[in-house]
Amino acid sequence: LSLALIFPLCVWRAWRRVPLAMLAALPLLILLPGLLVTFSKGGLLAALCGMAVCVIAILAAKSGQVVPLARRRWPLILAVLIVVGLAVGVLGAKTVGPRLADAFGSEANSTLFRYYTWKGTLAMMESRPLLGFGPGSFPSVYPQFAGAGYTRSAHESWLQLGAESGVPALLLLAGACLGAMIMAWRRLRGANWPVAAGAIGALGAFAVHGLTDAGWGI
C-alpha cells in the first residue's frame, strides 16, 4: 500500500501529467477496498503502520516543503482527512468492526486461538533453537506442541520462522529488514526519496503483519 501511495508521485515527477498520475493511483484504489473486503485485522493493522511510517519518512525527506505547504493549505488538507476518515470509518464499521467485536466478545474466537498457537510455536522453537525442524515442517511437527486445535500455520511469521529454521535464521532476517530500513532512510536525502519512503513503509508493514499472521511461506 505504501508503494502504491508513492507510485502516482513518481509518475507525476517523471511526466508532469495529471491523467498519468491518476492512472497510477489505480493500484491504491484497488488495494484499499480489497483490504477492507477481506476483513483482515492483521492486514489492516499492518497497512496502517506501514502508511504511518511512510508518511513519517516523507516528512523527514521534505519537511522544508511539506510544513509550509500544510500551513498554507490546512483547510483543504483537513477537509480531505475528514472525508477519508469518514469513508474508512463507514467501511470499517461494516467489515473490520464486527470482527474486532467478535475478537473480544467470547473465548471461542480467533484471538484466543492465536494466543495458544503462539505459545505452542514458542515451545516448538525452544525445543530446537539452533536449526529448527526444517522449512515447511510446521504442519506436521506442531501437533506435538499444540495447546489448542490443529492449525497448518503459526499465525505469526517470526515465531514460525524460528520454529522451522531456528533462532539464527530469525535473527538474520530481522537484521536484513533493519539493514534495509537504515539504507532506505539514508536514501531519503537523494533524488529517489519517494521510492525510499515507500520502501520504508513496506518494510514496516511487512514486519508488523508478521506479528499477526504467517503468510511468508505462501
Contacts in CASP RR format, 6 or more apart in sequence:
PFRMAT RR
TARGET T0000
AUTHOR 0000-0000-0000
METHOD contacts of the structure
MODEL  1
LSLALIFPLCVWRAWRRVPLAMLAALPLLILLPGLLVTFSKGGLLAALCG
MAVCVIAILAAKSGQVVPLARRRWPLILAVLIVVGLAVGVLGAKTVGPRL
ADAFGSEANSTLFRYYTWKGTLAMMESRPLLGFGPGSFPSVYPQFAGAGY
TRSAHESWLQLGAESGVPALLLLAGACLGAMIMAWRRLRGANWPVAAGAI
GALGAFAVHGLTDAGWGI
1 28 0 8 1.000
1 31 0 8 1.000
1 32 0 8 1.000
1 35 0 8 1.000
1 47 0 8 1.000
1 50 0 8 1.000
1 51 0 8 1.000
1 205 0 8 1.000
2 50 0 8 1.000
2 51 0 8 1.000
2 53 0 8 1.000
2 54 0 8 1.000
2 197 0 8 1.000
2 198 0 8 1.000
2 199 0 8 1.000
2 200 0 8 1.000
2 201 0 8 1.000
2 202 0 8 1.000
2 205 0 8 1.000
3 198 0 8 1.000
3 199 0 8 1.000
3 201 0 8 1.000
3 202 0 8 1.000
4 27 0 8 1.000
4 28 0 8 1.000
4 31 0 8 1.000
5 28 0 8 1.000
5 51 0 8 1.000
5 54 0 8 1.000
5 198 0 8 1.000
6 54 0 8 1.000
6 194 0 8 1.000
6 195 0 8 1.000
6 197 0 8 1.000
6 198 0 8 1.000
7 24 0 8 1.000
7 25 0 8 1.000
7 27 0 8 1.000
7 28 0 8 1.000
8 21 0 8 1.000
8 22 0 8 1.000
8 24 0 8 1.000
8 25 0 8 1.000
8 28 0 8 1.000
9 21 0 8 1.000
9 194 0 8 1.000
10 24 0 8 1.000
10 194 0 8 1.000
10 195 0 8 1.000
11 20 0 8 1.000
11 21 0 8 1.000
11 23 0 8 1.000
11 24 0 8 1.000
12 18 0 8 1.000
12 20 0 8 1.000
12 21 0 8 1.000
12 24 0 8 1.000
13 194 0 8 1.000
33 91 0 8 1.000
35 43 0 8 1.000
35 44 0 8 1.000
35 47 0 8 1.000
36 44 0 8 1.000
36 88 0 8 1.000
36 91 0 8 1.000
36 92 0 8 1.000
36 95 0 8 1.000
36 96 0 8 1.000
37 95 0 8 1.000
39 95 0 8 1.000
39 96 0 8 1.000
39 98 0 8 1.000
39 99 0 8 1.000
40 96 0 8 1.000
40 213 0 8 1.000
41 96 0 8 1.000
41 99 0 8 1.000
41 100 0 8 1.000
41 103 0 8 1.000
41 212 0 8 1.000
42 208 0 8 1.000
42 209 0 8 1.000
42 212 0 8 1.000
42 213 0 8 1.000
43 209 0 8 1.000
43 212 0 8 1.000
43 213 0 8 1.000
44 96 0 8 1.000
45 208 0 8 1.000
45 209 0 8 1.000
45 212 0 8 1.000
46 204 0 8 1.000
46 205 0 8 1.000
46 206 0 8 1.000
46 208 0 8 1.000
46 209 0 8 1.000
46 210 0 8 1.000
46 212 0 8 1.000
47 205 0 8 1.000
49 204 0 8 1.000
49 205 0 8 1.000
49 208 0 8 1.000
50 201 0 8 1.000
50 202 0 8 1.000
50 204 0 8 1.000
50 205 0 8 1.000
50 208 0 8 1.000
51 201 0 8 1.000
51 205 0 8 1.000
53 200 0 8 1.000
53 201 0 8 1.000
53 203 0 8 1.000
53 204 0 8 1.000
53 205 0 8 1.000
54 197 0 8 1.000
54 198 0 8 1.000
54 200 0 8 1.000
54 201 0 8 1.000
57 184 0 8 1.000
57 185 0 8 1.000
57 188 0 8 1.000
57 196 0 8 1.000
57 197 0 8 1.000
57 198 0 8 1.000
57 200 0 8 1.000
57 201 0 8 1.000
58 66 0 8 1.000
58 193 0 8 1.000
58 194 0 8 1.000
58 197 0 8 1.000
59 66 0 8 1.000
60 185 0 8 1.000
60 188 0 8 1.000
61 188 0 8 1.000
61 189 0 8 1.000
61 193 0 8 1.000
61 196 0 8 1.000
61 197 0 8 1.000
62 193 0 8 1.000
70 77 0 8 1.000
102 109 0 8 1.000
102 110 0 8 1.000
103 109 0 8 1.000
103 110 0 8 1.000
103 111 0 8 1.000
104 111 0 8 1.000
112 148 0 8 1.000
113 148 0 8 1.000
113 149 0 8 1.000
113 151 0 8 1.000
114 155 0 8 1.000
114 156 0 8 1.000
114 212 0 8 1.000
116 146 0 8 1.000
116 147 0 8 1.000
116 148 0 8 1.000
116 149 0 8 1.000
117 146 0 8 1.000
117 147 0 8 1.000
117 148 0 8 1.000
117 151 0 8 1.000
117 154 0 8 1.000
117 155 0 8 1.000
117 156 0 8 1.000
118 154 0 8 1.000
118 155 0 8 1.000
118 156 0 8 1.000
118 159 0 8 1.000
119 147 0 8 1.000
120 142 0 8 1.000
120 145 0 8 1.000
120 146 0 8 1.000
120 147 0 8 1.000
121 138 0 8 1.000
121 142 0 8 1.000
121 145 0 8 1.000
121 154 0 8 1.000
121 156 0 8 1.000
121 159 0 8 1.000
121 160 0 8 1.000
121 163 0 8 1.000
122 159 0 8 1.000
122 163 0 8 1.000
123 145 0 8 1.000
124 133 0 8 1.000
124 138 0 8 1.000
124 141 0 8 1.000
124 142 0 8 1.000
124 144 0 8 1.000
124 145 0 8 1.000
124 163 0 8 1.000
125 132 0 8 1.000
125 159 0 8 1.000
125 162 0 8 1.000
125 163 0 8 1.000
125 166 0 8 1.000
125 167 0 8 1.000
127 145 0 8 1.000
128 163 0 8 1.000
128 166 0 8 1.000
129 166 0 8 1.000
129 167 0 8 1.000
130 166 0 8 1.000
130 167 0 8 1.000
130 168 0 8 1.000
131 165 0 8 1.000
131 166 0 8 1.000
132 162 0 8 1.000
132 163 0 8 1.000
132 164 0 8 1.000
132 165 0 8 1.000
132 166 0 8 1.000
133 141 0 8 1.000
133 163 0 8 1.000
133 164 0 8 1.000
134 164 0 8 1.000
134 165 0 8 1.000
135 164 0 8 1.000
135 165 0 8 1.000
136 164 0 8 1.000
136 217 0 8 1.000
137 164 0 8 1.000
138 152 0 8 1.000
138 153 0 8 1.000
138 154 0 8 1.000
138 160 0 8 1.000
138 163 0 8 1.000
138 164 0 8 1.000
139 152 0 8 1.000
139 153 0 8 1.000
141 163 0 8 1.000
142 150 0 8 1.000
142 151 0 8 1.000
142 154 0 8 1.000
142 163 0 8 1.000
143 150 0 8 1.000
153 160 0 8 1.000
153 213 0 8 1.000
153 214 0 8 1.000
153 215 0 8 1.000
154 160 0 8 1.000
154 163 0 8 1.000
154 214 0 8 1.000
155 212 0 8 1.000
155 213 0 8 1.000
155 214 0 8 1.000
156 210 0 8 1.000
156 211 0 8 1.000
156 212 0 8 1.000
156 213 0 8 1.000
156 214 0 8 1.000
157 209 0 8 1.000
157 210 0 8 1.000
157 211 0 8 1.000
157 213 0 8 1.000
157 214 0 8 1.000
157 215 0 8 1.000
157 216 0 8 1.000
158 170 0 8 1.000
158 174 0 8 1.000
158 210 0 8 1.000
158 211 0 8 1.000
160 214 0 8 1.000
160 216 0 8 1.000
161 169 0 8 1.000
161 170 0 8 1.000
161 173 0 8 1.000
161 216 0 8 1.000
162 169 0 8 1.000
162 170 0 8 1.000
177 203 0 8 1.000
177 206 0 8 1.000
177 207 0 8 1.000
180 199 0 8 1.000
180 203 0 8 1.000
181 200 0 8 1.000
181 203 0 8 1.000
181 204 0 8 1.000
184 196 0 8 1.000
184 197 0 8 1.000
184 199 0 8 1.000
184 200 0 8 1.000
184 203 0 8 1.000
185 196 0 8 1.000
185 200 0 8 1.000
187 193 0 8 1.000
187 195 0 8 1.000
187 196 0 8 1.000
188 196 0 8 1.000
188 197 0 8 1.000
188 200 0 8 1.000
190 196 0 8 1.000
209 215 0 8 1.000
210 216 0 8 1.000
END
